[in-house]
Amino acid sequence: MSSNARQAARAAARLAAVQALYQFEMEATPLTLLLDEFHQHRLGAEIEEMQFAPAETAFFDDIVRGAIARRDEIDELLSSKLAEGWSIPRLDRTMLQILRAGAWELMARPDVSTPTAISEYVDVAHAFFDKREANFVNGVLDAVAKTVR
């Protein structure tokens, strides 16, 4: 796989992981069923005439499993980086999943450079939010990186 193809597959895995974490949060889908659903029907699939990019499945699984397994630790870390007056429950549910996935990657994947991890989740934020929210993701994940790396 070329370097560009691998980057695209990892970007697709990150976006899908945020979607899976959101589904887990909102519907409490059991982890094995959740992963199976994404493997069978989402990663690289065509849904409602939209073609989803092929994703690096092992990387996707790693993010989802890791972010769920370490959710309390991640939330504590994120809480410590939020501005005064902000809290985990106050965050938009999608925003929270982006931050959880990004924080987990910074904590657990030293093979991914800090700038790459932060930039990729800022890109994911752009898929859902405006520039202001993407800048928020950048700031929080930068603060997380300074603590965990």
DOFIMI-543662 format. One record per residue: x, y, z of N, C-alpha, C in turn; residue number from 1. Coordinates in steps of 0.1 Angstrom, whole numbers. Layout:
// DOFIMI-543662
{n.u = X	n.v = Y	n.w = Z	ca.u = X	ca.v = Y	ca.w = Z	c.u = X	c.v = Y	c.w = Z	resi = NUM}
...
// end
This chain:
// DOFIMI-543662
{n.u = 8	n.v = -12	n.w = 0	ca.u = 0	ca.v = 0	ca.w = 0	c.u = 9	c.v = 12	c.w = 0	resi = 1}
{n.u = 6	n.v = 22	n.w = -9	ca.u = 14	ca.v = 34	ca.w = -10	c.u = 12	c.v = 42	c.w = 3	resi = 2}
{n.u = 21	n.v = 51	n.w = 5	ca.u = 20	ca.v = 60	ca.w = 17	c.u = 7	c.v = 68	c.w = 17	resi = 3}
{n.u = 4	n.v = 74	n.w = 5	ca.u = -9	ca.v = 82	ca.w = 4	c.u = -21	c.v = 73	c.w = 6	resi = 4}
{n.u = -21	n.v = 61	n.w = 1	ca.u = -32	ca.v = 52	ca.w = 3	c.u = -34	c.v = 48	c.w = 18	resi = 5}
{n.u = -22	n.v = 46	n.w = 24	ca.u = -23	ca.v = 43	ca.w = 39	c.u = -28	c.v = 55	c.w = 47	resi = 6}
{n.u = -24	n.v = 67	n.w = 43	ca.u = -28	ca.v = 79	ca.w = 50	c.u = -44	c.v = 80	c.w = 48	resi = 7}
{n.u = -48	n.v = 78	n.w = 36	ca.u = -63	ca.v = 79	ca.w = 33	c.u = -70	c.v = 68	c.w = 41	resi = 8}
{n.u = -65	n.v = 56	n.w = 42	ca.u = -72	ca.v = 45	ca.w = 49	c.u = -72	c.v = 48	c.w = 64	resi = 9}
{n.u = -62	n.v = 54	n.w = 69	ca.u = -62	ca.v = 58	ca.w = 83	c.u = -71	c.v = 70	c.w = 86	resi = 10}
{n.u = -72	n.v = 79	n.w = 77	ca.u = -81	ca.v = 90	ca.w = 79	c.u = -95	c.v = 85	c.w = 79	resi = 11}
{n.u = -98	n.v = 76	n.w = 70	ca.u = -112	ca.v = 70	ca.w = 69	c.u = -114	c.v = 62	c.w = 82	resi = 12}
{n.u = -104	n.v = 55	n.w = 87	ca.u = -106	ca.v = 48	ca.w = 100	c.u = -109	c.v = 57	c.w = 111	resi = 13}
{n.u = -102	n.v = 69	n.w = 112	ca.u = -105	ca.v = 78	ca.w = 123	c.u = -119	c.v = 84	c.w = 122	resi = 14}
{n.u = -123	n.v = 87	n.w = 110	ca.u = -137	ca.v = 92	ca.w = 109	c.u = -147	c.v = 82	c.w = 113	resi = 15}
{n.u = -145	n.v = 69	n.w = 108	ca.u = -154	ca.v = 59	ca.w = 112	c.u = -154	c.v = 56	c.w = 126	resi = 16}
{n.u = -142	n.v = 57	n.w = 133	ca.u = -141	ca.v = 54	ca.w = 147	c.u = -149	c.v = 64	c.w = 155	resi = 17}
{n.u = -149	n.v = 77	n.w = 151	ca.u = -157	ca.v = 87	ca.w = 158	c.u = -171	c.v = 84	c.w = 156	resi = 18}
{n.u = -176	n.v = 79	n.w = 144	ca.u = -190	ca.v = 76	ca.w = 142	c.u = -193	c.v = 64	c.w = 151	resi = 19}
{n.u = -184	n.v = 54	n.w = 152	ca.u = -187	ca.v = 42	ca.w = 160	c.u = -188	c.v = 46	c.w = 175	resi = 20}
{n.u = -179	n.v = 54	n.w = 179	ca.u = -179	ca.v = 59	ca.w = 193	c.u = -192	c.v = 66	c.w = 196	resi = 21}
{n.u = -197	n.v = 74	n.w = 187	ca.u = -209	ca.v = 81	ca.w = 188	c.u = -221	c.v = 71	c.w = 190	resi = 22}
{n.u = -221	n.v = 61	n.w = 181	ca.u = -231	ca.v = 51	ca.w = 182	c.u = -231	c.v = 44	c.w = 195	resi = 23}
{n.u = -219	n.v = 40	n.w = 200	ca.u = -217	ca.v = 34	ca.w = 212	c.u = -223	c.v = 42	c.w = 224	resi = 24}
{n.u = -220	n.v = 55	n.w = 223	ca.u = -224	ca.v = 65	ca.w = 234	c.u = -239	c.v = 66	c.w = 234	resi = 25}
{n.u = -245	n.v = 67	n.w = 222	ca.u = -260	ca.v = 70	ca.w = 221	c.u = -268	c.v = 58	c.w = 222	resi = 26}
{n.u = -264	n.v = 46	n.w = 217	ca.u = -272	ca.v = 34	ca.w = 217	c.u = -267	c.v = 23	c.w = 225	resi = 27}
{n.u = -255	n.v = 24	n.w = 231	ca.u = -249	ca.v = 14	ca.w = 239	c.u = -248	c.v = 0	c.w = 232	resi = 28}
{n.u = -246	n.v = 1	n.w = 219	ca.u = -244	ca.v = -11	ca.w = 211	c.u = -232	c.v = -19	c.w = 217	resi = 29}
{n.u = -234	n.v = -32	n.w = 220	ca.u = -222	ca.v = -40	ca.w = 225	c.u = -211	c.v = -39	c.w = 215	resi = 30}
{n.u = -199	n.v = -38	n.w = 221	ca.u = -187	ca.v = -36	ca.w = 213	c.u = -185	c.v = -45	c.w = 201	resi = 31}
{n.u = -187	n.v = -58	n.w = 204	ca.u = -185	ca.v = -68	ca.w = 193	c.u = -195	c.v = -66	c.w = 181	resi = 32}
{n.u = -207	n.v = -63	n.w = 185	ca.u = -217	ca.v = -60	ca.w = 175	c.u = -214	c.v = -47	c.w = 167	resi = 33}
{n.u = -210	n.v = -37	n.w = 174	ca.u = -206	ca.v = -25	ca.w = 168	c.u = -195	c.v = -26	c.w = 158	resi = 34}
{n.u = -184	n.v = -33	n.w = 162	ca.u = -173	ca.v = -35	ca.w = 153	c.u = -177	c.v = -43	c.w = 141	resi = 35}
{n.u = -185	n.v = -54	n.w = 143	ca.u = -190	ca.v = -62	ca.w = 132	c.u = -198	c.v = -54	c.w = 122	resi = 36}
{n.u = -207	n.v = -46	n.w = 128	ca.u = -216	ca.v = -37	ca.w = 119	c.u = -207	c.v = -28	c.w = 110	resi = 37}
{n.u = -197	n.v = -22	n.w = 116	ca.u = -189	ca.v = -13	ca.w = 108	c.u = -181	c.v = -21	c.w = 98	resi = 38}
{n.u = -175	n.v = -33	n.w = 102	ca.u = -168	ca.v = -41	ca.w = 93	c.u = -176	c.v = -45	c.w = 81	resi = 39}
{n.u = -189	n.v = -49	n.w = 84	ca.u = -197	ca.v = -55	ca.w = 73	c.u = -204	c.v = -45	c.w = 65	resi = 40}
{n.u = -208	n.v = -33	n.w = 71	ca.u = -217	ca.v = -24	ca.w = 64	c.u = -212	c.v = -10	c.w = 62	resi = 41}
{n.u = -201	n.v = -6	n.w = 68	ca.u = -197	ca.v = 8	ca.w = 68	c.u = -184	c.v = 11	c.w = 61	resi = 42}
{n.u = -173	n.v = 3	n.w = 66	ca.u = -160	ca.v = 6	ca.w = 61	c.u = -159	c.v = 3	c.w = 46	resi = 43}
{n.u = -157	n.v = 13	n.w = 38	ca.u = -155	ca.v = 10	ca.w = 24	c.u = -168	c.v = 7	c.w = 17	resi = 44}
{n.u = -180	n.v = 9	n.w = 23	ca.u = -193	ca.v = 5	ca.w = 17	c.u = -199	c.v = 17	c.w = 10	resi = 45}
{n.u = -209	n.v = 15	n.w = 3	ca.u = -217	ca.v = 25	ca.w = -3	c.u = -230	c.v = 26	c.w = 4	resi = 46}
{n.u = -233	n.v = 38	n.w = 10	ca.u = -246	ca.v = 39	ca.w = 17	c.u = -253	c.v = 52	c.w = 12	resi = 47}
{n.u = -265	n.v = 50	n.w = 8	ca.u = -273	ca.v = 61	ca.w = 3	c.u = -266	c.v = 69	c.w = -8	resi = 48}
{n.u = -260	n.v = 61	n.w = -18	ca.u = -253	ca.v = 67	ca.w = -29	c.u = -240	c.v = 74	c.w = -25	resi = 49}
{n.u = -235	n.v = 72	n.w = -13	ca.u = -222	ca.v = 78	ca.w = -8	c.u = -212	c.v = 67	c.w = -7	resi = 50}
{n.u = -201	n.v = 68	n.w = -13	ca.u = -191	ca.v = 58	ca.w = -12	c.u = -181	c.v = 61	c.w = -1	resi = 51}
{n.u = -181	n.v = 52	n.w = 9	ca.u = -172	ca.v = 54	ca.w = 20	c.u = -158	c.v = 49	c.w = 17	resi = 52}
{n.u = -148	n.v = 56	n.w = 20	ca.u = -134	ca.v = 53	ca.w = 17	c.u = -130	c.v = 40	c.w = 24	resi = 53}
{n.u = -122	n.v = 32	n.w = 18	ca.u = -117	ca.v = 20	ca.w = 25	c.u = -109	c.v = 24	c.w = 37	resi = 54}
{n.u = -111	n.v = 18	n.w = 48	ca.u = -104	ca.v = 22	ca.w = 61	c.u = -95	c.v = 11	c.w = 65	resi = 55}
{n.u = -85	n.v = 14	n.w = 72	ca.u = -76	ca.v = 5	ca.w = 78	c.u = -83	c.v = -1	c.w = 90	resi = 56}
{n.u = -88	n.v = -13	n.w = 88	ca.u = -97	ca.v = -20	ca.w = 98	c.u = -90	c.v = -22	c.w = 111	resi = 57}
{n.u = -78	n.v = -26	n.w = 112	ca.u = -71	ca.v = -29	ca.w = 124	c.u = -69	c.v = -16	c.w = 132	resi = 58}
{n.u = -66	n.v = -5	n.w = 125	ca.u = -64	ca.v = 8	ca.w = 131	c.u = -78	c.v = 13	c.w = 137	resi = 59}
{n.u = -88	n.v = 12	n.w = 129	ca.u = -102	ca.v = 15	ca.w = 133	c.u = -105	c.v = 8	c.w = 146	resi = 60}
{n.u = -103	n.v = -6	n.w = 146	ca.u = -106	ca.v = -14	ca.w = 158	c.u = -98	c.v = -9	c.w = 170	resi = 61}
{n.u = -86	n.v = -6	n.w = 168	ca.u = -77	ca.v = -2	ca.w = 179	c.u = -82	c.v = 11	c.w = 185	resi = 62}
{n.u = -86	n.v = 21	n.w = 177	ca.u = -91	ca.v = 34	ca.w = 182	c.u = -104	c.v = 31	c.w = 190	resi = 63}
{n.u = -113	n.v = 24	n.w = 184	ca.u = -126	ca.v = 22	ca.w = 191	c.u = -125	c.v = 14	c.w = 204	resi = 64}
{n.u = -117	n.v = 3	n.w = 203	ca.u = -115	ca.v = -5	ca.w = 215	c.u = -108	c.v = 3	c.w = 226	resi = 65}
{n.u = -97	n.v = 10	n.w = 222	ca.u = -89	ca.v = 17	ca.w = 231	c.u = -97	c.v = 29	c.w = 238	resi = 66}
{n.u = -104	n.v = 36	n.w = 230	ca.u = -111	ca.v = 48	ca.w = 235	c.u = -122	c.v = 44	c.w = 245	resi = 67}
{n.u = -129	n.v = 32	n.w = 242	ca.u = -139	ca.v = 27	ca.w = 251	c.u = -133	c.v = 22	c.w = 264	resi = 68}
{n.u = -122	n.v = 14	n.w = 262	ca.u = -116	ca.v = 8	ca.w = 274	c.u = -110	c.v = 18	c.w = 284	resi = 69}
{n.u = -105	n.v = 29	n.w = 278	ca.u = -99	ca.v = 39	ca.w = 287	c.u = -107	c.v = 52	c.w = 288	resi = 70}
{n.u = -120	n.v = 51	n.w = 286	ca.u = -129	ca.v = 62	ca.w = 285	c.u = -128	c.v = 71	c.w = 298	resi = 71}
{n.u = -129	n.v = 65	n.w = 310	ca.u = -128	ca.v = 72	ca.w = 322	c.u = -115	c.v = 80	c.w = 324	resi = 72}
{n.u = -104	n.v = 74	n.w = 321	ca.u = -91	ca.v = 80	ca.w = 321	c.u = -90	c.v = 91	c.w = 311	resi = 73}
{n.u = -95	n.v = 89	n.w = 299	ca.u = -95	ca.v = 99	ca.w = 288	c.u = -104	c.v = 111	c.w = 293	resi = 74}
{n.u = -116	n.v = 108	n.w = 298	ca.u = -125	ca.v = 119	ca.w = 302	c.u = -119	c.v = 128	c.w = 313	resi = 75}
{n.u = -112	n.v = 121	n.w = 322	ca.u = -105	ca.v = 129	ca.w = 333	c.u = -95	c.v = 138	c.w = 327	resi = 76}
{n.u = -87	n.v = 133	n.w = 318	ca.u = -76	ca.v = 141	ca.w = 311	c.u = -83	c.v = 152	c.w = 303	resi = 77}
{n.u = -93	n.v = 149	n.w = 296	ca.u = -100	ca.v = 160	ca.w = 288	c.u = -106	c.v = 170	c.w = 297	resi = 78}
{n.u = -112	n.v = 166	n.w = 308	ca.u = -118	ca.v = 176	ca.w = 317	c.u = -107	c.v = 186	c.w = 323	resi = 79}
{n.u = -95	n.v = 181	n.w = 325	ca.u = -85	ca.v = 189	ca.w = 330	c.u = -80	c.v = 199	c.w = 320	resi = 80}
{n.u = -83	n.v = 197	n.w = 307	ca.u = -78	ca.v = 206	ca.w = 296	c.u = -89	c.v = 216	c.w = 291	resi = 81}
{n.u = -101	n.v = 214	n.w = 296	ca.u = -112	ca.v = 223	ca.w = 291	c.u = -111	c.v = 236	c.w = 299	resi = 82}
{n.u = -116	n.v = 246	n.w = 292	ca.u = -116	ca.v = 260	ca.w = 298	c.u = -126	c.v = 260	c.w = 310	resi = 83}
{n.u = -123	n.v = 269	n.w = 319	ca.u = -132	ca.v = 270	ca.w = 331	c.u = -146	c.v = 272	c.w = 326	resi = 84}
{n.u = -155	n.v = 265	n.w = 333	ca.u = -169	ca.v = 266	ca.w = 329	c.u = -174	c.v = 255	c.w = 320	resi = 85}
{n.u = -164	n.v = 248	n.w = 314	ca.u = -167	ca.v = 237	ca.w = 305	c.u = -165	c.v = 224	c.w = 312	resi = 86}
{n.u = -173	n.v = 214	n.w = 308	ca.u = -173	ca.v = 201	ca.w = 314	c.u = -176	c.v = 190	c.w = 303	resi = 87}
{n.u = -173	n.v = 178	n.w = 306	ca.u = -176	ca.v = 167	ca.w = 296	c.u = -191	c.v = 167	c.w = 293	resi = 88}
{n.u = -200	n.v = 168	n.w = 303	ca.u = -214	ca.v = 167	ca.w = 299	c.u = -219	c.v = 179	c.w = 290	resi = 89}
{n.u = -212	n.v = 190	n.w = 291	ca.u = -216	ca.v = 202	ca.w = 283	c.u = -212	c.v = 201	c.w = 269	resi = 90}
{n.u = -202	n.v = 192	n.w = 265	ca.u = -197	ca.v = 191	ca.w = 252	c.u = -208	c.v = 184	c.w = 243	resi = 91}
{n.u = -208	n.v = 189	n.w = 230	ca.u = -216	ca.v = 182	ca.w = 220	c.u = -211	c.v = 167	c.w = 219	resi = 92}
{n.u = -221	n.v = 158	n.w = 218	ca.u = -217	ca.v = 144	ca.w = 218	c.u = -207	c.v = 140	c.w = 207	resi = 93}
{n.u = -209	n.v = 146	n.w = 195	ca.u = -199	ca.v = 143	ca.w = 184	c.u = -186	c.v = 148	c.w = 188	resi = 94}
{n.u = -186	n.v = 161	n.w = 193	ca.u = -173	ca.v = 167	ca.w = 197	c.u = -166	c.v = 158	c.w = 207	resi = 95}
{n.u = -173	n.v = 153	n.w = 216	ca.u = -167	ca.v = 145	ca.w = 227	c.u = -160	c.v = 133	c.w = 221	resi = 96}
{n.u = -167	n.v = 126	n.w = 211	ca.u = -161	ca.v = 114	ca.w = 205	c.u = -148	c.v = 118	c.w = 197	resi = 97}
{n.u = -148	n.v = 129	n.w = 191	ca.u = -136	ca.v = 134	ca.w = 184	c.u = -124	c.v = 135	c.w = 194	resi = 98}
{n.u = -127	n.v = 142	n.w = 205	ca.u = -117	ca.v = 144	ca.w = 215	c.u = -113	c.v = 131	c.w = 222	resi = 99}
{n.u = -122	n.v = 122	n.w = 224	ca.u = -118	ca.v = 109	ca.w = 230	c.u = -109	c.v = 101	c.w = 221	resi = 100}
{n.u = -113	n.v = 101	n.w = 208	ca.u = -105	ca.v = 93	ca.w = 199	c.u = -91	c.v = 99	c.w = 197	resi = 101}
{n.u = -91	n.v = 113	n.w = 196	ca.u = -78	ca.v = 119	ca.w = 195	c.u = -69	c.v = 118	c.w = 207	resi = 102}
{n.u = -75	n.v = 119	n.w = 219	ca.u = -68	ca.v = 118	ca.w = 231	c.u = -62	c.v = 104	c.w = 232	resi = 103}
{n.u = -70	n.v = 94	n.w = 229	ca.u = -66	ca.v = 80	ca.w = 230	c.u = -54	c.v = 78	c.w = 221	resi = 104}
{n.u = -55	n.v = 83	n.w = 208	ca.u = -44	ca.v = 81	ca.w = 199	c.u = -31	c.v = 88	c.w = 204	resi = 105}
{n.u = -32	n.v = 99	n.w = 210	ca.u = -20	ca.v = 106	ca.w = 215	c.u = -15	c.v = 98	c.w = 227	resi = 106}
{n.u = -23	n.v = 92	n.w = 235	ca.u = -19	ca.v = 84	ca.w = 247	c.u = -13	c.v = 71	c.w = 243	resi = 107}
{n.u = -19	n.v = 64	n.w = 233	ca.u = -16	ca.v = 50	ca.w = 231	c.u = -9	c.v = 47	c.w = 218	resi = 108}
{n.u = -7	n.v = 56	n.w = 209	ca.u = -1	ca.v = 53	ca.w = 196	c.u = 11	c.v = 62	c.w = 194	resi = 109}
{n.u = 22	n.v = 59	n.w = 201	ca.u = 34	ca.v = 67	ca.w = 198	c.u = 40	c.v = 66	c.w = 184	resi = 110}
{n.u = 35	n.v = 56	n.w = 177	ca.u = 39	ca.v = 54	ca.w = 163	c.u = 33	c.v = 65	c.w = 154	resi = 111}
{n.u = 23	n.v = 72	n.w = 159	ca.u = 17	ca.v = 83	ca.w = 151	c.u = 22	c.v = 96	c.w = 157	resi = 112}
{n.u = 28	n.v = 105	n.w = 149	ca.u = 34	ca.v = 117	ca.w = 154	c.u = 23	c.v = 126	c.w = 159	resi = 113}
{n.u = 27	n.v = 135	n.w = 169	ca.u = 17	ca.v = 144	ca.w = 175	c.u = 11	c.v = 153	c.w = 165	resi = 114}
{n.u = 19	n.v = 159	n.w = 156	ca.u = 12	ca.v = 168	ca.w = 146	c.u = 2	c.v = 161	c.w = 137	resi = 115}
{n.u = 5	n.v = 148	n.w = 133	ca.u = -4	ca.v = 140	ca.w = 125	c.u = -17	c.v = 137	c.w = 132	resi = 116}
{n.u = -16	n.v = 133	n.w = 145	ca.u = -28	ca.v = 129	ca.w = 152	c.u = -37	c.v = 141	c.w = 154	resi = 117}
{n.u = -31	n.v = 152	n.w = 158	ca.u = -39	ca.v = 165	ca.w = 160	c.u = -45	c.v = 169	c.w = 147	resi = 118}
{n.u = -37	n.v = 170	n.w = 137	ca.u = -42	ca.v = 175	ca.w = 124	c.u = -54	c.v = 166	c.w = 118	resi = 119}
{n.u = -52	n.v = 153	n.w = 120	ca.u = -62	ca.v = 143	ca.w = 115	c.u = -76	c.v = 145	c.w = 122	resi = 120}
{n.u = -75	n.v = 148	n.w = 135	ca.u = -88	ca.v = 150	ca.w = 143	c.u = -94	c.v = 164	c.w = 141	resi = 121}
{n.u = -85	n.v = 173	n.w = 137	ca.u = -90	ca.v = 186	ca.w = 133	c.u = -98	c.v = 185	c.w = 120	resi = 122}
{n.u = -92	n.v = 176	n.w = 111	ca.u = -99	ca.v = 174	ca.w = 98	c.u = -113	c.v = 166	c.w = 101	resi = 123}
{n.u = -113	n.v = 157	n.w = 110	ca.u = -125	ca.v = 150	ca.w = 113	c.u = -135	c.v = 161	c.w = 119	resi = 124}
{n.u = -131	n.v = 170	n.w = 127	ca.u = -140	ca.v = 180	ca.w = 132	c.u = -146	c.v = 189	c.w = 121	resi = 125}
{n.u = -138	n.v = 192	n.w = 111	ca.u = -143	ca.v = 199	ca.w = 99	c.u = -154	c.v = 192	c.w = 92	resi = 126}
{n.u = -155	n.v = 179	n.w = 93	ca.u = -165	ca.v = 171	ca.w = 87	c.u = -179	c.v = 174	c.w = 94	resi = 127}
{n.u = -178	n.v = 178	n.w = 106	ca.u = -191	ca.v = 180	ca.w = 114	c.u = -193	c.v = 194	c.w = 119	resi = 128}
{n.u = -183	n.v = 202	n.w = 119	ca.u = -184	ca.v = 215	ca.w = 126	c.u = -177	c.v = 226	c.w = 118	resi = 129}
{n.u = -179	n.v = 238	n.w = 122	ca.u = -173	ca.v = 250	ca.w = 116	c.u = -158	c.v = 252	c.w = 121	resi = 130}
{n.u = -152	n.v = 262	n.w = 116	ca.u = -138	ca.v = 264	ca.w = 119	c.u = -136	c.v = 266	c.w = 134	resi = 131}
{n.u = -145	n.v = 273	n.w = 141	ca.u = -143	ca.v = 276	ca.w = 155	c.u = -142	c.v = 263	c.w = 163	resi = 132}
{n.u = -151	n.v = 253	n.w = 160	ca.u = -151	ca.v = 241	ca.w = 168	c.u = -138	c.v = 233	c.w = 164	resi = 133}
{n.u = -134	n.v = 233	n.w = 151	ca.u = -122	ca.v = 226	ca.w = 147	c.u = -110	c.v = 232	c.w = 155	resi = 134}
{n.u = -110	n.v = 245	n.w = 157	ca.u = -99	ca.v = 252	ca.w = 164	c.u = -99	c.v = 247	c.w = 179	resi = 135}
{n.u = -111	n.v = 245	n.w = 184	ca.u = -113	ca.v = 240	ca.w = 198	c.u = -106	c.v = 226	c.w = 199	resi = 136}
{n.u = -109	n.v = 217	n.w = 189	ca.u = -103	ca.v = 204	ca.w = 189	c.u = -88	c.v = 205	c.w = 189	resi = 137}
{n.u = -83	n.v = 214	n.w = 181	ca.u = -68	ca.v = 216	ca.w = 180	c.u = -63	c.v = 220	c.w = 194	resi = 138}
{n.u = -69	n.v = 230	n.w = 200	ca.u = -64	ca.v = 235	ca.w = 213	c.u = -64	c.v = 224	c.w = 224	resi = 139}
{n.u = -75	n.v = 217	n.w = 225	ca.u = -77	ca.v = 207	ca.w = 235	c.u = -67	c.v = 195	c.w = 233	resi = 140}
{n.u = -66	n.v = 190	n.w = 220	ca.u = -57	ca.v = 179	ca.w = 218	c.u = -42	c.v = 184	c.w = 219	resi = 141}
{n.u = -39	n.v = 196	n.w = 216	ca.u = -25	ca.v = 201	ca.w = 218	c.u = -22	c.v = 201	c.w = 233	resi = 142}
{n.u = -31	n.v = 205	n.w = 241	ca.u = -29	ca.v = 205	ca.w = 256	c.u = -28	c.v = 190	c.w = 261	resi = 143}
{n.u = -36	n.v = 181	n.w = 255	ca.u = -35	ca.v = 167	ca.w = 259	c.u = -21	c.v = 162	c.w = 255	resi = 144}
{n.u = -16	n.v = 165	n.w = 243	ca.u = -3	ca.v = 160	ca.w = 238	c.u = 8	c.v = 165	c.w = 248	resi = 145}
{n.u = 7	n.v = 177	n.w = 252	ca.u = 18	ca.v = 183	ca.w = 261	c.u = 18	c.v = 175	c.w = 274	resi = 146}
{n.u = 7	n.v = 169	n.w = 278	ca.u = 7	ca.v = 161	ca.w = 291	c.u = 11	c.v = 147	c.w = 288	resi = 147}
{n.u = 7	n.v = 141	n.w = 277	ca.u = 9	ca.v = 126	ca.w = 276	c.u = 21	c.v = 123	c.w = 267	resi = 148}
{n.u = 27	n.v = 132	n.w = 261	ca.u = 39	ca.v = 129	ca.w = 252	c.u = 52	c.v = 135	c.w = 257	resi = 149}
// end
